[in-house]
Amino acid sequence: MTVHDPYVLPEGLPVPVDGGAADHLTGAELPDLVLPSSQGAVNVRDFEVIYVYPRTGRPGQPSPPGWDEIPGARGCTPQSCAFRDHSAELAALGARVAGLSAQSLDDQVEFADRNRMPFPIVSDEWLDLVRDPGLPTFEVDGLTLYKRLALIAKQGRIRKVFYPVFPPDRNAGDVLAWLEANR
């Protein structure tokens, strides 16, 4: 089994196609939902930017079988690190940021500590956001994981959805550009 560096995007990844799974999200309200995070319990309504990803990898550990062949699966660590690297610019625009996946709190805390994430990395292990507002998912190796997307919200209402996100390491820059253009 091949082990890839989670910080590097391999060449030739399949590009995800917009099948409409996130079309209903623009204009939707985020639920009043408190979830555990790397920085303690947080309410998803308290963030202007929530980027959602399938699962982060750990150096030296294999990804699920066929991970690189699933459009949009690979790239969670580069996406998260790009948001980290743009966090001061996002904060200067008044955007509170959170990363979110269906991984366990232990996985989220390990990832946040290892990568010095300055904002909460949220665990939605019970997939609450599948029910409300209906975030899209996919199945792999017996796991239900979120599809990669980013939400921009104002006072709990979703204003902009980035979906599908590709390449994932450019998502933070795209979100920043949209926020600057739509102040």
Accessible surface in RSA format (square Angstrom, percent):
REM  Atomic radii and reference values for relative SASA: ProtOr
REM  Chains: A
REM  Algorithm: Lee & Richards
REM  Probe-radius: 1.40
REM  Slices: 20
REM RES _ NUM      All-atoms   Total-Side   Main-Chain    Non-polar    All polar
REM                ABS   REL    ABS   REL    ABS   REL    ABS   REL    ABS   REL
RES MET A   1   180.78  93.6  96.32  63.7  84.45 201.1 107.69  91.6  73.09  96.8
RES THR A   2    97.77  69.5  78.52  79.6  19.24  45.9  48.04  64.5  49.73  75.2
RES VAL A   3    71.28  46.9  43.58  39.5  27.70  66.7  43.72  38.0  27.56  74.7
RES HIS A   4    72.42  39.6  60.25  41.9  12.17  31.1  36.90  38.0  35.51  41.3
RES ASP A   5    76.63  53.7  61.66  61.4  14.96  35.4  33.67  79.2  42.96  42.8
RES PRO A   6    11.44   8.3   7.65   7.0   3.79  13.8   8.45   7.0   2.99  18.6
RES TYR A   7    89.09  41.6  69.56  39.6  19.53  50.8  63.68  47.9  25.41  31.3
RES VAL A   8    87.58  57.6  82.70  74.9   4.88  11.8  85.64  74.4   1.93   5.2
RES LEU A   9    40.26  22.4  22.56  16.1  17.71  44.5  22.56  15.8  17.71  47.7
RES PRO A  10    36.96  26.9  22.42  20.4  14.55  52.9  31.24  25.8   5.72  35.6
RES GLU A  11   172.06  98.8 145.72 110.2  26.34  62.7  69.01 133.5 103.05  84.1
RES GLY A  12    78.96  97.4   0.00   N/A  78.96  97.4  41.94 115.1  37.02  82.9
RES LEU A  13    25.66  14.3  12.04   8.6  13.62  34.2  12.79   9.0  12.87  34.6
RES PRO A  14    44.46  32.4  33.41  30.5  11.05  40.2  44.21  36.5   0.25   1.6
RES VAL A  15    90.97  59.9  77.88  70.5  13.09  31.5  77.88  67.7  13.09  35.5
RES PRO A  16    19.76  14.4  13.61  12.4   6.15  22.3  14.01  11.6   5.75  35.7
RES VAL A  17   126.73  83.4 107.35  97.2  19.38  46.7 110.86  96.3  15.88  43.1
RES ASP A  18    73.28  51.3  48.98  48.7  24.31  57.5  21.05  49.5  52.23  52.1
RES GLY A  19    73.69  90.9   0.00   N/A  73.69  90.9  39.22 107.6  34.48  77.2
RES GLY A  20    27.61  34.0   0.00   N/A  27.61  34.0  13.56  37.2  14.05  31.5
RES ALA A  21    37.11  34.1  20.23  31.2  16.88  38.4  32.85  46.3   4.26  11.3
RES ALA A  22     4.95   4.5   2.58   4.0   2.37   5.4   3.01   4.2   1.94   5.1
RES ASP A  23   105.98  74.2  80.54  80.2  25.45  60.2  37.57  88.4  68.41  68.2
RES HIS A  24    97.90  53.5  73.31  51.0  24.58  62.9  74.46  76.7  23.43  27.3
RES LEU A  25     0.00   0.0   0.00   0.0   0.00   0.0   0.00   0.0   0.00   0.0
RES THR A  26    82.54  58.7  62.33  63.2  20.21  48.2  48.00  64.5  34.54  52.2
RES GLY A  27    32.31  39.8   0.00   N/A  32.31  39.8  26.61  73.0   5.70  12.8
RES ALA A  28    26.21  24.1  14.90  23.0  11.31  25.7  25.23  35.5   0.98   2.6
RES GLU A  29    72.72  41.8  64.57  48.8   8.16  19.4  46.66  90.2  26.06  21.3
RES LEU A  30     2.47   1.4   0.81   0.6   1.66   4.2   0.81   0.6   1.66   4.5
RES PRO A  31    23.06  16.8  14.63  13.3   8.43  30.6  23.06  19.0   0.00   0.0
RES ASP A  32   118.53  83.0  85.55  85.2  32.98  78.0  29.14  68.6  89.39  89.1
RES LEU A  33    35.72  19.9  34.71  24.8   1.01   2.5  35.72  25.1   0.00   0.0
RES VAL A  34    91.16  60.0  69.48  62.9  21.68  52.2  69.48  60.4  21.68  58.8
RES LEU A  35    10.62   5.9   9.60   6.9   1.02   2.6  10.62   7.5   0.00   0.0
RES PRO A  36    58.57  42.7  56.50  51.5   2.07   7.5  58.11  48.0   0.46   2.8
RES SER A  37     6.12   5.2   0.00   0.0   6.12  14.1   0.00   0.0   6.12   8.6
RES SER A  38    29.28  24.7   3.28   4.4  26.00  59.9   2.61   5.6  26.67  37.4
RES GLN A  39    99.78  55.8  63.33  46.3  36.45  86.8  37.52  79.9  62.26  47.2
RES GLY A  40    39.34  48.5   0.00   N/A  39.34  48.5  35.03  96.1   4.31   9.6
RES ALA A  41    77.35  71.1  44.33  68.4  33.03  75.1  44.47  62.6  32.88  87.1
RES VAL A  42    23.47  15.4  17.20  15.6   6.27  15.1  23.47  20.4   0.00   0.0
RES ASN A  43    26.37  18.2  23.75  22.9   2.63   6.3   7.36  17.7  19.01  18.4
RES VAL A  44     1.60   1.1   1.60   1.4   0.00   0.0   1.60   1.4   0.00   0.0
RES ARG A  45    79.64  33.4  68.39  34.9  11.25  26.8  13.02  17.8  66.62  40.4
RES ASP A  46    71.50  50.1  69.90  69.6   1.60   3.8  14.22  33.5  57.28  57.1
RES PHE A  47    16.76   8.4  14.08   8.7   2.68   7.0  14.22   8.6   2.54   7.3
RES GLU A  48    36.99  21.2  36.61  27.7   0.38   0.9  20.45  39.5  16.54  13.5
RES VAL A  49     0.01   0.0   0.00   0.0   0.01   0.0   0.01   0.0   0.00   0.0
RES ILE A  50     3.53   2.0   3.35   2.5   0.18   0.4   3.35   2.4   0.18   0.5
RES TYR A  51     0.00   0.0   0.00   0.0   0.00   0.0   0.00   0.0   0.00   0.0
RES VAL A  52     0.20   0.1   0.20   0.2   0.00   0.0   0.20   0.2   0.00   0.0
RES TYR A  53     0.00   0.0   0.00   0.0   0.00   0.0   0.00   0.0   0.00   0.0
RES PRO A  54     0.28   0.2   0.28   0.3   0.00   0.0   0.28   0.2   0.00   0.0
RES ARG A  55    56.43  23.7  52.55  26.8   3.87   9.2   0.22   0.3  56.21  34.1
RES THR A  56     6.73   4.8   3.43   3.5   3.30   7.9   0.24   0.3   6.49   9.8
RES GLY A  57    18.03  22.2   0.00   N/A  18.03  22.2  13.38  36.7   4.65  10.4
RES ARG A  58    76.95  32.3  72.87  37.1   4.08   9.7  19.63  26.8  57.32  34.7
RES PRO A  59    71.33  52.0  52.05  47.4  19.29  70.1  53.09  43.8  18.24 113.4
RES GLY A  60    62.48  77.1   0.00   N/A  62.48  77.1  32.91  90.3  29.57  66.2
RES GLN A  61   101.63  56.8  94.04  68.7   7.59  18.1  25.60  54.5  76.03  57.7
RES PRO A  62    66.11  48.2  51.23  46.7  14.87  54.1  51.43  42.5  14.68  91.2
RES SER A  63    29.79  25.2  17.56  23.4  12.24  28.2   7.76  16.5  22.04  30.9
RES PRO A  64    14.50  10.6   5.36   4.9   9.14  33.2  10.57   8.7   3.93  24.5
RES PRO A  65    85.84  62.6  68.23  62.2  17.61  64.0  78.00  64.4   7.84  48.7
RES GLY A  66    39.06  48.2   0.00   N/A  39.06  48.2  24.33  66.8  14.72  33.0
RES TRP A  67    12.58   5.0  10.32   5.0   2.26   5.3   2.41   1.3  10.17  16.5
RES ASP A  68    26.39  18.5  21.55  21.4   4.84  11.4  15.54  36.6  10.84  10.8
RES GLU A  69   124.08  71.2 109.38  82.8  14.70  35.0  65.25 126.2  58.83  48.0
RES ILE A  70    40.79  23.2  37.27  27.8   3.52   8.5  38.78  27.9   2.02   5.5
RES PRO A  71    72.02  52.5  56.46  51.5  15.55  56.5  56.46  46.6  15.55  96.7
RES GLY A  72    13.16  16.2   0.00   N/A  13.16  16.2   9.29  25.5   3.87   8.7
RES ALA A  73     0.63   0.6   0.00   0.0   0.63   1.4   0.18   0.3   0.45   1.2
RES ARG A  74    18.00   7.6  14.48   7.4   3.52   8.4   2.77   3.8  15.23   9.2
RES GLY A  75     5.38   6.6   0.00   N/A   5.38   6.6   0.60   1.6   4.78  10.7
RES CYS A  76     4.12   3.1   1.79   2.0   2.33   5.5   1.26   3.2   2.87   3.1
RES THR A  77     2.48   1.8   1.04   1.1   1.44   3.4   0.45   0.6   2.03   3.1
RES PRO A  78    14.88  10.8   7.56   6.9   7.31  26.6  13.04  10.8   1.84  11.4
RES GLN A  79     0.00   0.0   0.00   0.0   0.00   0.0   0.00   0.0   0.00   0.0
RES SER A  80     0.00   0.0   0.00   0.0   0.00   0.0   0.00   0.0   0.00   0.0
RES CYS A  81    14.77  11.2  14.77  16.5   0.00   0.0  13.15  33.3   1.62   1.7
RES ALA A  82    14.71  13.5   9.98  15.4   4.73  10.8  13.90  19.6   0.81   2.1
RES PHE A  83     0.00   0.0   0.00   0.0   0.00   0.0   0.00   0.0   0.00   0.0
RES ARG A  84    51.68  21.7  45.89  23.4   5.79  13.8  12.82  17.5  38.85  23.5
RES ASP A  85    97.97  68.6  65.56  65.3  32.40  76.6  31.64  74.5  66.32  66.1
RES HIS A  86    50.93  27.8  50.84  35.3   0.09   0.2  30.60  31.5  20.32  23.6
RES SER A  87    27.01  22.8  23.52  31.4   3.49   8.0   9.61  20.5  17.40  24.4
RES ALA A  88    78.84  72.5  66.00 101.9  12.83  29.2  73.14 103.0   5.69  15.1
RES GLU A  89    80.21  46.1  74.25  56.2   5.97  14.2  41.23  79.8  38.98  31.8
RES LEU A  90     0.06   0.0   0.06   0.0   0.00   0.0   0.06   0.0   0.00   0.0
RES ALA A  91    65.65  60.4  49.37  76.2  16.28  37.0  51.52  72.6  14.13  37.4
RES ALA A  92    89.48  82.3  45.87  70.8  43.61  99.2  58.67  82.6  30.81  81.6
RES LEU A  93    48.23  26.9  14.54  10.4  33.69  84.7  20.19  14.2  28.04  75.4
RES GLY A  94    51.98  64.1   0.00   N/A  51.98  64.1  36.66 100.6  15.31  34.3
RES ALA A  95     6.15   5.7   1.47   2.3   4.68  10.6   2.70   3.8   3.45   9.1
RES ARG A  96   132.91  55.8 127.81  65.2   5.10  12.2  66.05  90.3  66.86  40.5
RES VAL A  97     9.61   6.3   4.32   3.9   5.29  12.7   4.32   3.8   5.29  14.3
RES ALA A  98     1.09   1.0   1.09   1.7   0.00   0.0   1.09   1.5   0.00   0.0
RES GLY A  99     0.00   0.0   0.00   N/A   0.00   0.0   0.00   0.0   0.00   0.0
RES LEU A 100     0.73   0.4   0.73   0.5   0.00   0.0   0.73   0.5   0.00   0.0
RES SER A 101     0.00   0.0   0.00   0.0   0.00   0.0   0.00   0.0   0.00   0.0
RES ALA A 102    12.74  11.7   3.25   5.0   9.49  21.6   3.30   4.7   9.44  25.0
RES GLN A 103    17.13   9.6  10.93   8.0   6.21  14.8  12.72  27.1   4.41   3.3
RES SER A 104    33.24  28.1  29.66  39.6   3.57   8.2  24.65  52.5   8.59  12.0
RES LEU A 105    65.56  36.5  64.19  45.9   1.36   3.4  64.19  45.1   1.36   3.7
RES ASP A 106   113.66  79.6 107.32 106.8   6.34  15.0  28.00  65.9  85.66  85.4
RES ASP A 107    45.24  31.7  44.09  43.9   1.15   2.7   3.21   7.6  42.02  41.9
RES GLN A 108     0.00   0.0   0.00   0.0   0.00   0.0   0.00   0.0   0.00   0.0
RES VAL A 109    52.18  34.3  52.18  47.2   0.00   0.0  52.18  45.3   0.00   0.0
RES GLU A 110    52.17  30.0  44.70  33.8   7.47  17.8  35.42  68.5  16.75  13.7
RES PHE A 111     0.50   0.3   0.50   0.3   0.00   0.0   0.50   0.3   0.00   0.0
RES ALA A 112     6.68   6.1   4.18   6.4   2.50   5.7   4.49   6.3   2.19   5.8
RES ASP A 113   103.48  72.5  83.08  82.7  20.40  48.2  32.62  76.8  70.86  70.7
RES ARG A 114    66.98  28.1  40.92  20.9  26.06  62.0  52.17  71.3  14.81   9.0
RES ASN A 115     3.81   2.6   3.18   3.1   0.63   1.5   0.63   1.5   3.18   3.1
RES ARG A 116   176.09  73.9 158.52  80.8  17.57  41.8  80.18 109.6  95.92  58.1
RES MET A 117    14.59   7.6   0.00   0.0  14.59  34.7   0.03   0.0  14.56  19.3
RES PRO A 118    73.71  53.7  38.80  35.4  34.92 126.9  50.03  41.3  23.68 147.2
RES PHE A 119    13.12   6.6  11.89   7.4   1.23   3.2  13.10   7.9   0.01   0.0
RES PRO A 120    13.95  10.2  13.95  12.7   0.00   0.0  13.95  11.5   0.00   0.0
RES ILE A 121     0.00   0.0   0.00   0.0   0.00   0.0   0.00   0.0   0.00   0.0
RES VAL A 122     1.42   0.9   1.42   1.3   0.00   0.0   1.42   1.2   0.00   0.0
RES SER A 123     2.13   1.8   1.08   1.4   1.05   2.4   0.00   0.0   2.13   3.0
RES ASP A 124     0.33   0.2   0.07   0.1   0.26   0.6   0.26   0.6   0.07   0.1
RES GLU A 125    82.06  47.1  67.01  50.7  15.05  35.8  14.27  27.6  67.79  55.3
RES TRP A 126   196.69  78.9 185.21  89.6  11.48  27.0 163.61  87.2  33.08  53.7
RES LEU A 127    34.75  19.4  34.75  24.9   0.00   0.0  34.75  24.4   0.00   0.0
RES ASP A 128    37.54  26.3  34.00  33.8   3.54   8.4   4.40  10.3  33.14  33.1
RES LEU A 129     2.23   1.2   2.23   1.6   0.00   0.0   2.23   1.6   0.00   0.0
RES VAL A 130    52.97  34.9  45.21  40.9   7.77  18.7  45.21  39.3   7.77  21.1
RES ARG A 131   163.42  68.6 128.97  65.7  34.45  82.0  78.71 107.6  84.71  51.3
RES ASP A 132    71.21  49.9  70.36  70.0   0.85   2.0  26.13  61.5  45.08  45.0
RES PRO A 133    15.72  11.5   1.51   1.4  14.21  51.6   7.46   6.2   8.25  51.3
RES GLY A 134    19.81  24.4   0.00   N/A  19.81  24.4  14.67  40.3   5.14  11.5
RES LEU A 135     4.57   2.5   0.88   0.6   3.69   9.3   0.88   0.6   3.69   9.9
RES PRO A 136    12.71   9.3   3.22   2.9   9.49  34.5  12.57  10.4   0.14   0.8
RES THR A 137    40.69  28.9  22.37  22.7  18.32  43.7   0.23   0.3  40.46  61.2
RES PHE A 138    31.39  15.7  24.41  15.1   6.98  18.2  31.39  19.0   0.00   0.0
RES GLU A 139   120.93  69.4  96.34  72.9  24.59  58.5  59.36 114.8  61.57  50.3
RES VAL A 140    16.02  10.5   9.11   8.2   6.91  16.6  15.95  13.9   0.06   0.2
RES ASP A 141    97.55  68.3  59.79  59.5  37.76  89.3  14.12  33.2  83.43  83.2
RES GLY A 142    84.28 103.9   0.00   N/A  84.28 103.9  41.98 115.2  42.30  94.7
RES LEU A 143    77.11  42.9  75.76  54.2   1.35   3.4  77.11  54.2   0.00   0.0
RES THR A 144    44.01  31.3  32.36  32.8  11.65  27.8  13.30  17.9  30.71  46.4
RES LEU A 145     7.38   4.1   7.38   5.3   0.00   0.0   7.38   5.2   0.00   0.0
RES TYR A 146     0.09   0.0   0.09   0.1   0.00   0.0   0.09   0.1   0.00   0.0
RES LYS A 147    68.54  33.4  66.98  41.1   1.56   3.7  26.31  23.7  42.23  45.0
RES ARG A 148     7.62   3.2   2.81   1.4   4.81  11.5   2.56   3.5   5.06   3.1
RES LEU A 149     0.18   0.1   0.18   0.1   0.00   0.0   0.18   0.1   0.00   0.0
RES ALA A 150     0.00   0.0   0.00   0.0   0.00   0.0   0.00   0.0   0.00   0.0
RES LEU A 151     2.59   1.4   2.15   1.5   0.44   1.1   2.15   1.5   0.44   1.2
RES ILE A 152     2.01   1.1   2.01   1.5   0.00   0.0   2.01   1.4   0.00   0.0
RES ALA A 153     4.35   4.0   1.68   2.6   2.67   6.1   1.68   2.4   2.67   7.1
RES LYS A 154   121.50  59.3 117.26  71.9   4.24  10.1  61.64  55.5  59.87  63.8
RES GLN A 155   155.67  87.0 127.97  93.5  27.69  65.9  52.12 110.9 103.54  78.5
RES GLY A 156     1.48   1.8   0.00   N/A   1.48   1.8   0.51   1.4   0.97   2.2
RES ARG A 157   115.46  48.5 115.46  58.9   0.00   0.0  41.88  57.2  73.58  44.6
RES ILE A 158     1.27   0.7   0.00   0.0   1.27   3.1   0.00   0.0   1.27   3.4
RES ARG A 159   100.86  42.3  80.32  40.9  20.54  48.9  24.12  33.0  76.74  46.5
RES LYS A 160    65.80  32.1  64.63  39.7   1.17   2.8  15.81  14.2  50.00  53.3
RES VAL A 161    21.45  14.1   7.35   6.7  14.10  34.0   7.35   6.4  14.10  38.2
RES PHE A 162    30.26  15.1  25.93  16.1   4.33  11.3  30.26  18.3   0.00   0.0
RES TYR A 163    33.45  15.6  11.87   6.8  21.58  56.2   6.40   4.8  27.05  33.3
RES PRO A 164    42.82  31.2  24.02  21.9  18.79  68.3  24.02  19.8  18.79 116.8
RES VAL A 165     7.40   4.9   2.79   2.5   4.61  11.1   6.20   5.4   1.20   3.3
RES PHE A 166    76.29  38.2  42.75  26.5  33.54  87.3  42.91  26.0  33.38  95.5
RES PRO A 167    31.45  22.9  29.96  27.3   1.49   5.4  29.96  24.7   1.49   9.3
RES PRO A 168     1.06   0.8   1.06   1.0   0.00   0.0   1.06   0.9   0.00   0.0
RES ASP A 169    64.11  44.9  51.91  51.7  12.21  28.9  11.83  27.9  52.28  52.1
RES ARG A 170   156.38  65.7 151.21  77.1   5.17  12.3  48.79  66.7 107.60  65.2
RES ASN A 171     1.99   1.4   0.96   0.9   1.03   2.5   0.92   2.2   1.06   1.0
RES ALA A 172     0.00   0.0   0.00   0.0   0.00   0.0   0.00   0.0   0.00   0.0
RES GLY A 173    28.98  35.7   0.00   N/A  28.98  35.7  22.39  61.4   6.59  14.8
RES ASP A 174    74.92  52.5  69.95  69.6   4.96  11.7  12.01  28.3  62.90  62.7
RES VAL A 175     0.00   0.0   0.00   0.0   0.00   0.0   0.00   0.0   0.00   0.0
RES LEU A 176    12.19   6.8  12.19   8.7   0.00   0.0  12.19   8.6   0.00   0.0
RES ALA A 177    55.95  51.4  50.25  77.5   5.69  13.0  52.60  74.1   3.35   8.9
RES TRP A 178    51.16  20.5  45.27  21.9   5.89  13.8  37.78  20.1  13.38  21.7
RES LEU A 179    21.98  12.2  20.25  14.5   1.73   4.3  20.27  14.2   1.70   4.6
RES GLU A 180    87.64  50.3  72.59  54.9  15.05  35.8  17.37  33.6  70.27  57.4
RES ALA A 181    85.67  78.8  44.95  69.4  40.72  92.6  56.51  79.6  29.16  77.2
RES ASN A 182    56.56  39.0  42.69  41.2  13.88  33.4   8.43  20.3  48.13  46.5
RES ARG A 183   210.26  88.3 137.78  70.2  72.48 172.6  87.98 120.2 122.29  74.1
END  Absolute sums over single chains surface
CHAIN  1 A     8476.0       6235.6       2240.4       4563.6       3912.4
END  Absolute sums over all chains
TOTAL          8476.0       6235.6       2240.4       4563.6       3912.4
